[in-house]
Amino acid sequence: MSIDRRPPGAGRRWPSRLCGLAAGAAAVLSFPAPAFPQAASGFNLCVQPGSPPCVFMPGQPAEACGREVEAYIASVFHYRECLARESERVIRESNDVIDHWRCREKGERCRK
């Protein structure tokens, strides 16, 4: 038989931490879906590209940095296209809202 000379509770930290993590995870998962931010239907997230750090750091090999700059330029063009598409989508959506409102309130622009 061995004698445990640790102070009371010293050997029980791991199981209590595990229980705390499990309880936290259960609490987070118990929230209904609307509790978390939701993107609007049809929304496309346009992520702004970050500039390549090699441009601002001396001593970087020119050809490797050149490839990063080319990739950055391509991602900027994709970003601009994404913003244009999203802008058009929002304009169409707002026009639909305005049309529905005018139809409801004034009987104008009603669709059949």
Residue pairs with C-beta under 8 A, 6 or more apart in sequence:
4 11
39 45
42 89
42 93
43 86
43 89
44 82
44 85
44 86
44 89
46 79
46 82
46 83
46 86
47 79
48 79
49 72
49 75
49 76
49 78
49 79
50 72
51 72
52 65
52 68
52 69
52 71
52 72
54 60
54 64
54 65
54 68
54 69
55 65
55 68
55 69
98 109
99 109
99 111
102 108
102 109
103 109
103 110
103 111
